[in-house]
Amino acid sequence: MNDLNVAAVCGTVTSEPKQRELPSGSIVTNVEVTTRLDDDTHSVPIVVVDAPVTVRAGDQVVAVGRIVRRFFRAGGVTQSRTELVATKLVRASNKRTVDRALQRAAAELAG
């Protein structure tokens, strides 16, 4: 079996997405998503690169992509951030699109 990096998250967008342009010209949108299961709550940073983001704070979403840890310098110190780089970020109410995204992820896992 090949090594894989496939992730899916379903949760609630907790703040308005923040968009920025990189020096390369790429547009990066950061979306914070909170997942809840019983009393267990986690914040998951989602990144979307060069694709439109139409979700807003309070939306239930599904994100499918890969987990990446990136390193950067801030204040003279090296820091890191682990985030899900989404190939697909859609409202959970869009069942057909969610199903297709999850089927693609499952096919990738199946090899």
MMTF fields as JSON, N, C-alpha, C and O atoms, coordinates in Angstrom:
{
  "mmtfVersion": "1.0.0",
  "mmtfProducer": "UNKNOWN",
  "numBonds": 443,
  "numAtoms": 444,
  "numGroups": 111,
  "numChains": 1,
  "numModels": 1,
  "chainsPerModel": [1],
  "groupsPerChain": [111],
  "chainIdList": ["A"],
  "bondAtomList": [4, 2, 8, 6, 12, 10, 16, 14, 20, 18, 24, 22, 28, 26, 32, 30, 36, 34, 40, 38, 44, 42, 48, 46, 52, 50, 56, 54, 60, 58, 64, 62, 68, 66, 72, 70, 76, 74, 80, 78, 84, 82, 88, 86, 92, 90, 96, 94, 100, 98, 104, 102, 108, 106, 112, 110, 116, 114, 120, 118, 124, 122, 128, 126, 132, 130, 136, 134, 140, 138, 144, 142, 148, 146, 152, 150, 156, 154, 160, 158, 164, 162, 168, 166, 172, 170, 176, 174, 180, 178, 184, 182, 188, 186, 192, 190, 196, 194, 200, 198, 204, 202, 208, 206, 212, 210, 216, 214, 220, 218, 224, 222, 228, 226, 232, 230, 236, 234, 240, 238, 244, 242, 248, 246, 252, 250, 256, 254, 260, 258, 264, 262, 268, 266, 272, 270, 276, 274, 280, 278, 284, 282, 288, 286, 292, 290, 296, 294, 300, 298, 304, 302, 308, 306, 312, 310, 316, 314, 320, 318, 324, 322, 328, 326, 332, 330, 336, 334, 340, 338, 344, 342, 348, 346, 352, 350, 356, 354, 360, 358, 364, 362, 368, 366, 372, 370, 376, 374, 380, 378, 384, 382, 388, 386, 392, 390, 396, 394, 400, 398, 404, 402, 408, 406, 412, 410, 416, 414, 420, 418, 424, 422, 428, 426, 432, 430, 436, 434, 440, 438],
  "bondOrderList": [1, 1, 1, 1, 1, 1, 1, 1, 1, 1, 1, 1, 1, 1, 1, 1, 1, 1, 1, 1, 1, 1, 1, 1, 1, 1, 1, 1, 1, 1, 1, 1, 1, 1, 1, 1, 1, 1, 1, 1, 1, 1, 1, 1, 1, 1, 1, 1, 1, 1, 1, 1, 1, 1, 1, 1, 1, 1, 1, 1, 1, 1, 1, 1, 1, 1, 1, 1, 1, 1, 1, 1, 1, 1, 1, 1, 1, 1, 1, 1, 1, 1, 1, 1, 1, 1, 1, 1, 1, 1, 1, 1, 1, 1, 1, 1, 1, 1, 1, 1, 1, 1, 1, 1, 1, 1, 1, 1, 1, 1],
  "groupList": [{"groupName": "MET", "atomNameList": ["N", "CA", "C", "O"], "elementList": ["N", "C", "C", "O"], "formalChargeList": [0, 0, 0, 0], "bondAtomList": [1, 0, 2, 1, 3, 2], "bondOrderList": [1, 1, 2], "singleLetterCode": "M", "chemCompType": "L-PEPTIDE LINKING"}, {"groupName": "ASN", "atomNameList": ["N", "CA", "C", "O"], "elementList": ["N", "C", "C", "O"], "formalChargeList": [0, 0, 0, 0], "bondAtomList": [1, 0, 2, 1, 3, 2], "bondOrderList": [1, 1, 2], "singleLetterCode": "N", "chemCompType": "L-PEPTIDE LINKING"}, {"groupName": "ASP", "atomNameList": ["N", "CA", "C", "O"], "elementList": ["N", "C", "C", "O"], "formalChargeList": [0, 0, 0, 0], "bondAtomList": [1, 0, 2, 1, 3, 2], "bondOrderList": [1, 1, 2], "singleLetterCode": "D", "chemCompType": "L-PEPTIDE LINKING"}, {"groupName": "LEU", "atomNameList": ["N", "CA", "C", "O"], "elementList": ["N", "C", "C", "O"], "formalChargeList": [0, 0, 0, 0], "bondAtomList": [1, 0, 2, 1, 3, 2], "bondOrderList": [1, 1, 2], "singleLetterCode": "L", "chemCompType": "L-PEPTIDE LINKING"}, {"groupName": "VAL", "atomNameList": ["N", "CA", "C", "O"], "elementList": ["N", "C", "C", "O"], "formalChargeList": [0, 0, 0, 0], "bondAtomList": [1, 0, 2, 1, 3, 2], "bondOrderList": [1, 1, 2], "singleLetterCode": "V", "chemCompType": "L-PEPTIDE LINKING"}, {"groupName": "ALA", "atomNameList": ["N", "CA", "C", "O"], "elementList": ["N", "C", "C", "O"], "formalChargeList": [0, 0, 0, 0], "bondAtomList": [1, 0, 2, 1, 3, 2], "bondOrderList": [1, 1, 2], "singleLetterCode": "A", "chemCompType": "L-PEPTIDE LINKING"}, {"groupName": "CYS", "atomNameList": ["N", "CA", "C", "O"], "elementList": ["N", "C", "C", "O"], "formalChargeList": [0, 0, 0, 0], "bondAtomList": [1, 0, 2, 1, 3, 2], "bondOrderList": [1, 1, 2], "singleLetterCode": "C", "chemCompType": "L-PEPTIDE LINKING"}, {"groupName": "GLY", "atomNameList": ["N", "CA", "C", "O"], "elementList": ["N", "C", "C", "O"], "formalChargeList": [0, 0, 0, 0], "bondAtomList": [1, 0, 2, 1, 3, 2], "bondOrderList": [1, 1, 2], "singleLetterCode": "G", "chemCompType": "PEPTIDE LINKING"}, {"groupName": "THR", "atomNameList": ["N", "CA", "C", "O"], "elementList": ["N", "C", "C", "O"], "formalChargeList": [0, 0, 0, 0], "bondAtomList": [1, 0, 2, 1, 3, 2], "bondOrderList": [1, 1, 2], "singleLetterCode": "T", "chemCompType": "L-PEPTIDE LINKING"}, {"groupName": "SER", "atomNameList": ["N", "CA", "C", "O"], "elementList": ["N", "C", "C", "O"], "formalChargeList": [0, 0, 0, 0], "bondAtomList": [1, 0, 2, 1, 3, 2], "bondOrderList": [1, 1, 2], "singleLetterCode": "S", "chemCompType": "L-PEPTIDE LINKING"}, {"groupName": "GLU", "atomNameList": ["N", "CA", "C", "O"], "elementList": ["N", "C", "C", "O"], "formalChargeList": [0, 0, 0, 0], "bondAtomList": [1, 0, 2, 1, 3, 2], "bondOrderList": [1, 1, 2], "singleLetterCode": "E", "chemCompType": "L-PEPTIDE LINKING"}, {"groupName": "PRO", "atomNameList": ["N", "CA", "C", "O"], "elementList": ["N", "C", "C", "O"], "formalChargeList": [0, 0, 0, 0], "bondAtomList": [1, 0, 2, 1, 3, 2], "bondOrderList": [1, 1, 2], "singleLetterCode": "P", "chemCompType": "L-PEPTIDE LINKING"}, {"groupName": "LYS", "atomNameList": ["N", "CA", "C", "O"], "elementList": ["N", "C", "C", "O"], "formalChargeList": [0, 0, 0, 0], "bondAtomList": [1, 0, 2, 1, 3, 2], "bondOrderList": [1, 1, 2], "singleLetterCode": "K", "chemCompType": "L-PEPTIDE LINKING"}, {"groupName": "GLN", "atomNameList": ["N", "CA", "C", "O"], "elementList": ["N", "C", "C", "O"], "formalChargeList": [0, 0, 0, 0], "bondAtomList": [1, 0, 2, 1, 3, 2], "bondOrderList": [1, 1, 2], "singleLetterCode": "Q", "chemCompType": "L-PEPTIDE LINKING"}, {"groupName": "ARG", "atomNameList": ["N", "CA", "C", "O"], "elementList": ["N", "C", "C", "O"], "formalChargeList": [0, 0, 0, 0], "bondAtomList": [1, 0, 2, 1, 3, 2], "bondOrderList": [1, 1, 2], "singleLetterCode": "R", "chemCompType": "L-PEPTIDE LINKING"}, {"groupName": "ILE", "atomNameList": ["N", "CA", "C", "O"], "elementList": ["N", "C", "C", "O"], "formalChargeList": [0, 0, 0, 0], "bondAtomList": [1, 0, 2, 1, 3, 2], "bondOrderList": [1, 1, 2], "singleLetterCode": "I", "chemCompType": "L-PEPTIDE LINKING"}, {"groupName": "HIS", "atomNameList": ["N", "CA", "C", "O"], "elementList": ["N", "C", "C", "O"], "formalChargeList": [0, 0, 0, 0], "bondAtomList": [1, 0, 2, 1, 3, 2], "bondOrderList": [1, 1, 2], "singleLetterCode": "H", "chemCompType": "L-PEPTIDE LINKING"}, {"groupName": "PHE", "atomNameList": ["N", "CA", "C", "O"], "elementList": ["N", "C", "C", "O"], "formalChargeList": [0, 0, 0, 0], "bondAtomList": [1, 0, 2, 1, 3, 2], "bondOrderList": [1, 1, 2], "singleLetterCode": "F", "chemCompType": "L-PEPTIDE LINKING"}],
  "groupTypeList": [0, 1, 2, 3, 1, 4, 5, 5, 4, 6, 7, 8, 4, 8, 9, 10, 11, 12, 13, 14, 10, 3, 11, 9, 7, 9, 15, 4, 8, 1, 4, 10, 4, 8, 8, 14, 3, 2, 2, 2, 8, 16, 9, 4, 11, 15, 4, 4, 4, 2, 5, 11, 4, 8, 4, 14, 5, 7, 2, 13, 4, 4, 5, 4, 7, 14, 15, 4, 14, 14, 17, 17, 14, 5, 7, 7, 4, 8, 13, 9, 14, 8, 10, 3, 4, 5, 8, 12, 3, 4, 14, 5, 9, 1, 12, 14, 8, 4, 2, 14, 5, 3, 13, 14, 5, 5, 5, 10, 3, 5, 7],
  "groupIdList": [1, 2, 3, 4, 5, 6, 7, 8, 9, 10, 11, 12, 13, 14, 15, 16, 17, 18, 19, 20, 21, 22, 23, 24, 25, 26, 27, 28, 29, 30, 31, 32, 33, 34, 35, 36, 37, 38, 39, 40, 41, 42, 43, 44, 45, 46, 47, 48, 49, 50, 51, 52, 53, 54, 55, 56, 57, 58, 59, 60, 61, 62, 63, 64, 65, 66, 67, 68, 69, 70, 71, 72, 73, 74, 75, 76, 77, 78, 79, 80, 81, 82, 83, 84, 85, 86, 87, 88, 89, 90, 91, 92, 93, 94, 95, 96, 97, 98, 99, 100, 101, 102, 103, 104, 105, 106, 107, 108, 109, 110, 111],
  "secStructList": [7, 7, 7, 7, 7, 7, 3, 3, 3, 3, 3, 3, 3, 7, 1, 7, 7, 3, 3, 3, 3, 7, 6, 6, 1, 7, 3, 3, 3, 3, 3, 3, 3, 3, 3, 3, 3, 6, 6, 3, 3, 3, 3, 3, 3, 3, 3, 3, 3, 1, 1, 7, 7, 7, 7, 7, 6, 6, 7, 3, 3, 3, 3, 3, 3, 3, 3, 3, 3, 3, 3, 3, 3, 3, 6, 6, 3, 3, 3, 3, 3, 3, 3, 3, 3, 3, 3, 3, 3, 3, 3, 6, 6, 7, 2, 2, 2, 2, 2, 2, 2, 2, 2, 2, 2, 2, 2, 2, 2, 2, 7],
  "xCoordList": [0.834, 0.0, 0.887, 1.879, 0.534, 1.258, 0.921, -0.16, 1.855, 1.572, 0.542, 0.605, -0.407, -1.472, -1.65, -1.337, -2.152, -2.486, -3.855, -3.95, -4.898, -6.27, -7.019, -6.957, -7.727, -8.457, -9.812, -9.973, -10.783, -12.114, -12.56, -12.376, -13.144, -13.625, -15.026, -15.3, -15.911, -17.257, -17.448, -17.285, -17.797, -17.964, -18.593, -19.159, -18.49, -19.102, -18.029, -17.05, -18.212, -17.303, -17.503, -18.621, -16.414, -16.541, -16.272, -16.622, -15.658, -15.427, -15.413, -15.257, -15.575, -15.58, -14.239, -13.189, -14.264, -13.016, -12.138, -12.639, -10.839, -9.873, -9.057, -8.464, -9.032, -8.351, -7.101, -7.103, -6.024, -4.816, -4.141, -4.318, -3.375, -2.646, -1.174, -0.565, -0.617, 0.797, 1.631, 1.102, 2.936, 3.795, 3.766, 4.007, 3.47, 3.401, 2.149, 2.048, 1.188, -0.073, -1.197, -2.354, -0.873, -1.908, -2.778, -2.304, -4.063, -5.001, -5.225, -5.607, -4.985, -5.15, -6.277, -6.295, -7.213, -8.312, -8.217, -8.155, -8.204, -8.167, -9.565, -10.244, -9.986, -11.304, -11.117, -10.499, -11.644, -11.592, -12.884, -13.979, -12.746, -13.895, -13.808, -12.744, -14.932, -14.991, -15.786, -16.88, -15.208, -15.904, -16.311, -15.596, -17.466, -17.961, -18.485, -19.244, -18.066, -18.591, -18.746, -17.763, -19.985, -20.292, -19.691, -20.032, -18.81, -18.188, -16.799, -16.063, -16.438, -15.11, -15.17, -15.796, -14.521, -14.548, -13.134, -12.203, -12.974, -11.66, -11.803, -12.785, -10.811, -10.744, -9.793, -8.681, -10.238, -9.434, -9.215, -10.172, -7.962, -7.702, -7.752, -7.108, -8.524, -8.672, -8.076, -8.285, -7.341, -6.762, -7.264, -7.247, -7.711, -8.135, -7.247, -7.122, -6.628, -5.704, -6.305, -6.718, -6.347, -6.77, -8.124, -8.304, -9.069, -10.433, -11.4, -11.095, -12.549, -13.509, -14.044, -14.269, -14.243, -14.808, -16.1, -16.087, -17.205, -18.508, -19.152, -20.287, -18.443, -19.006, -18.83, -17.98, -19.663, -19.625, -19.674, -19.96, -19.397, -19.468, -20.851, -21.868, -20.876, -22.121, -22.528, -23.383, -21.935, -22.259, -21.689, -20.567, -22.481, -21.989, -21.275, -21.842, -20.029, -19.258, -18.605, -18.464, -18.217, -17.378, -16.157, -16.278, -14.975, -13.719, -12.994, -12.899, -12.484, -11.71, -10.389, -10.369, -9.294, -7.986, -6.885, -7.001, -5.79, -4.633, -4.127, -4.283, -3.527, -2.974, -1.535, -0.737, -1.22, 0.111, 0.582, -0.193, 1.834, 2.455, 3.432, 4.371, 3.203, 4.106, 4.865, 4.36, 6.069, 6.937, 7.112, 7.171, 7.194, 7.376, 8.069, 8.102, 8.62, 9.279, 8.367, 7.815, 8.212, 7.42, 8.103, 8.356, 8.396, 9.059, 10.424, 10.853, 11.117, 12.456, 12.481, 13.548, 11.3, 11.207, 10.547, 9.594, 11.059, 10.427, 9.2, 9.272, 8.074, 6.834, 6.283, 6.749, 5.29, 4.655, 3.153, 2.651, 2.458, 0.994, 0.598, 1.084, -0.284, -0.816, -2.213, -3.033, -2.493, -3.775, -4.205, -3.389, -5.486, -6.019, -6.054, -6.758, -5.302, -5.338, -6.437, -6.293, -7.535, -8.738, -8.696, -8.38, -9.018, -9.271, -10.75, -11.149, -11.567, -13.01, -13.495, -13.225, -14.213, -14.842, -16.251, -16.441, -17.239, -18.637, -19.546, -19.217, -20.688, -21.7, -22.189, -22.385, -22.383, -22.831, -24.222, -24.577, -25.009, -26.365, -26.362, -27.38, -25.224, -25.105, -24.717, -23.578, -25.687, -25.446, -24.766, -23.877, -25.172, -24.606, -23.105, -22.312, -22.729, -21.318, -20.507, -19.377, -21.078, -20.406, -20.177, -19.076, -21.202, -21.068, -19.961, -19.158, -19.911, -18.864, -17.472, -16.548, -17.319, -16.009, -15.56, -14.394, -16.478, -16.13, -15.865, -15.006, -16.595, -16.345, -14.956, -14.255, -14.555, -13.202, -12.137, -11.138, -12.366, -11.411, -11.349, -10.264, -12.49, -12.535, -11.822, -11.108, -12.014, -11.34, -9.816, -9.057, -9.387, -7.961, -7.407, -6.314, -8.157, -7.719, -7.687, -6.83, -8.635, -8.71, -7.589, -7.249, -7.013, -5.873, -6.348, -5.539],
  "yCoordList": [-1.174, 0.0, 1.247, 1.307, 2.225, 3.491, 4.344, 4.22, 5.214, 6.181, 7.168, 7.599, 7.522, 8.45, 9.527, 9.335, 10.648, 11.746, 12.248, 13.136, 11.687, 12.034, 12.325, 11.543, 13.453, 13.822, 14.409, 15.04, 14.189, 14.78, 15.305, 14.644, 16.493, 17.125, 17.649, 18.241, 17.427, 17.987, 18.801, 18.285, 20.086, 20.935, 22.265, 22.424, 23.22, 24.531, 25.601, 25.639, 26.461, 27.588, 28.554, 29.005, 28.874, 29.66, 31.151, 31.943, 31.547, 32.966, 33.173, 32.225, 34.408, 34.687, 34.289, 34.547, 33.666, 33.288, 34.518, 35.606, 34.324, 35.405, 35.084, 34.01, 36.016, 35.806, 36.688, 37.825, 36.134, 36.929, 36.49, 35.367, 37.396, 37.095, 36.894, 37.71, 35.81, 35.521, 36.275, 36.691, 36.458, 37.116, 36.423, 37.059, 35.122, 34.367, 34.704, 34.351, 35.393, 35.698, 34.751, 35.0, 33.664, 32.724, 33.384, 34.178, 33.035, 33.515, 32.385, 31.278, 32.667, 31.686, 32.159, 33.311, 31.266, 31.577, 30.663, 29.442, 31.258, 30.508, 30.465, 31.487, 29.262, 29.05, 28.239, 27.174, 28.736, 27.987, 27.196, 27.752, 25.891, 25.0, 24.322, 23.856, 24.274, 23.595, 22.31, 22.294, 21.232, 19.948, 19.64, 19.966, 19.009, 18.649, 17.214, 16.829, 16.438, 15.095, 14.904, 14.813, 14.844, 14.815, 16.078, 17.19, 15.921, 17.077, 17.368, 18.178, 16.725, 16.859, 17.862, 17.591, 19.02, 20.079, 20.358, 20.445, 20.501, 20.797, 21.87, 21.907, 22.74, 23.739, 23.216, 22.784, 23.259, 22.746, 23.875, 24.362, 24.291, 25.294, 24.655, 23.639, 25.271, 24.8, 25.868, 27.061, 25.449, 26.364, 25.974, 24.799, 26.963, 26.75, 27.625, 28.825, 27.03, 27.76, 27.905, 26.927, 29.165, 29.48, 28.901, 28.441, 28.918, 28.469, 29.367, 29.807, 29.634, 30.496, 29.825, 28.615, 30.619, 30.132, 30.902, 32.128, 30.187, 30.834, 30.573, 30.989, 29.89, 29.602, 30.81, 31.669, 30.854, 31.962, 31.416, 30.238, 32.267, 31.869, 31.302, 31.872, 30.178, 29.517, 28.403, 27.591, 28.34, 27.276, 25.933, 25.862, 24.868, 23.5, 23.159, 23.345, 22.659, 22.382, 21.006, 20.41, 20.535, 19.349, 19.762, 20.35, 19.447, 19.736, 18.419, 17.576, 18.257, 17.07, 17.557, 18.471, 16.957, 17.366, 16.573, 15.364, 17.282, 16.627, 17.469, 18.69, 16.813, 17.487, 17.907, 17.115, 19.167, 19.709, 20.467, 21.191, 20.302, 21.109, 22.038, 21.598, 23.331, 24.285, 25.067, 25.309, 25.451, 26.193, 27.607, 27.823, 28.571, 29.967, 30.703, 30.233, 31.866, 32.694, 33.842, 34.515, 34.064, 35.181, 35.713, 34.966, 36.99, 37.579, 36.986, 36.91, 36.561, 36.0, 34.572, 34.04, 33.935, 32.574, 31.689, 32.103, 30.468, 29.519, 28.928, 28.443, 28.979, 28.424, 27.445, 27.395, 26.674, 25.762, 25.79, 26.191, 25.355, 25.277, 24.041, 23.819, 23.245, 22.077, 22.424, 22.907, 22.182, 22.576, 21.584, 20.832, 21.596, 20.783, 21.659, 22.668, 21.277, 21.985, 21.314, 20.18, 22.041, 21.452, 21.459, 22.471, 20.316, 20.245, 20.501, 20.854, 20.311, 20.559, 21.072, 20.46, 22.197, 22.754, 23.163, 24.106, 22.449, 22.694, 22.701, 22.138, 23.344, 23.301, 21.864, 21.16, 21.437, 20.068, 19.812, 18.665, 20.863, 20.701, 20.341, 19.898, 20.527, 20.186, 18.706, 18.367, 17.842, 16.4, 15.757, 14.921, 16.137, 15.515, 15.815, 14.923, 17.071, 17.452, 16.817, 16.381, 16.763, 16.108, 14.64, 14.128, 13.956, 12.535, 12.312, 11.391, 13.153, 13.005, 13.21, 12.457, 14.233, 14.508, 13.352, 12.958, 12.811, 11.687, 10.408, 9.612, 10.204, 9.037, 9.119, 8.111, 10.327, 10.505, 10.189, 9.533, 10.666, 10.403, 8.895, 8.346, 8.239, 6.793, 6.023, 5.057, 6.446, 5.782, 5.954, 5.036, 7.122, 7.367, 6.445, 5.896, 6.28, 5.402, 3.934, 3.169, 3.551, 2.163, 1.826, 0.658, 2.863, 2.636, 2.316, 2.091],
  "zCoordList": [0.0, 0.0, 0.0, 0.727, -0.803, -0.844, 0.366, 0.942, 0.751, 1.809, 1.289, 0.138, 2.145, 1.747, 2.794, 3.969, 2.354, 3.24, 2.796, 1.949, 3.36, 3.007, 4.303, 5.252, 4.339, 5.553, 5.187, 4.142, 6.071, 5.908, 7.268, 8.29, 7.271, 8.497, 8.244, 7.201, 9.207, 9.156, 10.421, 11.527, 10.262, 11.431, 11.069, 9.987, 11.981, 11.838, 11.65, 12.394, 10.662, 10.443, 11.609, 11.856, 12.331, 13.552, 13.377, 14.252, 12.268, 12.003, 10.491, 9.722, 10.087, 8.654, 8.033, 8.62, 6.857, 6.176, 5.916, 5.633, 6.018, 5.787, 4.551, 4.443, 3.629, 2.35, 2.288, 2.761, 1.69, 1.481, 0.188, -0.284, -0.359, -1.593, -1.263, -0.572, -1.76, -1.565, -2.596, -3.627, -2.332, -3.317, -4.691, -5.717, -4.698, -5.956, -6.76, -7.935, -6.121, -6.785, -6.41, -6.748, -5.715, -5.265, -4.202, -3.39, -4.228, -3.223, -2.217, -2.596, -0.938, 0.128, 1.035, 1.47, 1.316, 2.228, 3.435, 3.294, 4.625, 5.88, 6.472, 6.574, 6.863, 7.448, 8.733, 8.712, 9.839, 11.104, 11.248, 11.161, 11.47, 11.612, 12.978, 13.385, 13.675, 14.964, 14.811, 14.246, 15.331, 15.343, 16.776, 17.724, 16.916, 18.25, 18.225, 17.335, 19.214, 19.405, 20.902, 21.638, 21.339, 22.773, 23.411, 23.007, 24.392, 25.047, 24.49, 25.054, 23.402, 22.803, 21.652, 20.627, 21.816, 20.803, 20.322, 21.124, 18.997, 18.41, 17.347, 16.606, 17.285, 16.223, 15.151, 15.453, 13.9, 12.793, 11.778, 11.176, 11.588, 10.561, 9.168, 8.909, 8.292, 6.904, 5.991, 6.213, 4.973, 3.996, 2.617, 2.252, 1.852, 0.469, -0.408, -0.163, -1.43, -2.295, -3.684, -4.306, -4.166, -5.538, -5.92, -7.048, -5.001, -5.294, -4.524, -3.415, -5.105, -4.405, -3.145, -3.123, -2.099, -0.846, -0.603, -0.496, -0.518, -0.377, 0.977, 1.211, 1.873, 3.187, 4.094, 3.859, 5.148, 6.107, 7.525, 7.739, 8.472, 9.88, 10.183, 9.789, 10.885, 11.243, 10.309, 10.663, 9.108, 8.144, 8.606, 9.108, 8.429, 8.583, 7.289, 6.212, 7.364, 6.158, 6.239, 7.307, 5.067, 4.944, 4.14, 3.065, 4.67, 3.977, 3.739, 4.631, 2.524, 2.166, 1.589, 0.765, 2.014, 1.51, 2.159, 2.36, 2.492, 3.095, 4.259, 4.27, 5.226, 6.391, 6.084, 5.582, 6.394, 6.129, 7.362, 7.988, 7.704, 8.752, 8.069, 7.406, 8.238, 7.601, 8.664, 9.76, 8.321, 9.229, 8.694, 7.483, 9.614, 9.218, 10.357, 11.494, 10.026, 11.03, 11.395, 10.524, 12.691, 13.19, 14.44, 15.386, 14.44, 15.599, 15.865, 17.016, 14.815, 14.961, 15.468, 15.776, 15.56, 16.07, 15.015, 14.355, 14.862, 13.957, 14.642, 15.772, 13.934, 14.448, 13.415, 12.277, 13.826, 12.872, 13.079, 14.129, 12.049, 12.09, 11.297, 10.188, 11.873, 11.187, 10.714, 11.495, 9.433, 8.852, 7.781, 7.248, 7.479, 6.397, 5.149, 5.116, 4.129, 2.846, 2.029, 1.573, 1.858, 1.268, -0.252, -0.877, -0.829, -2.265, -2.528, -3.638, -1.464, -1.55, -0.208, 0.826, -0.213, 0.978, 0.583, -0.185, 1.113, 0.717, 1.935, 2.979, 1.783, 2.833, 2.983, 1.992, 4.221, 4.492, 3.922, 3.651, 3.739, 3.199, 1.714, 1.183, 1.041, -0.379, -0.486, -0.808, -0.208, -0.059, -1.27, -1.109, -2.459, -3.669, -3.794, -4.093, -3.563, -3.658, -2.536, -2.755, -1.338, -0.208, -0.534, -0.332, -1.035, -1.383, -2.403, -2.254, -3.445, -4.476, -3.888, -4.196, -3.038, -2.44, -1.554, -1.587, -0.766, 0.11, -0.685, -0.306, -1.784, -2.638, -3.269, -3.364, -3.703, -4.261, -3.209, -3.502, -1.981, -0.9, -0.599, -0.41, -0.556, -0.299, -1.414, -1.144, -2.652, -3.777, -3.666, -3.978, -3.226, -3.045, -1.959, -2.102, -0.885, 0.194, -0.23, 0.21, -1.093, -1.549, -2.511, -2.703, -3.119, -4.012, -5.369, -6.269]
}
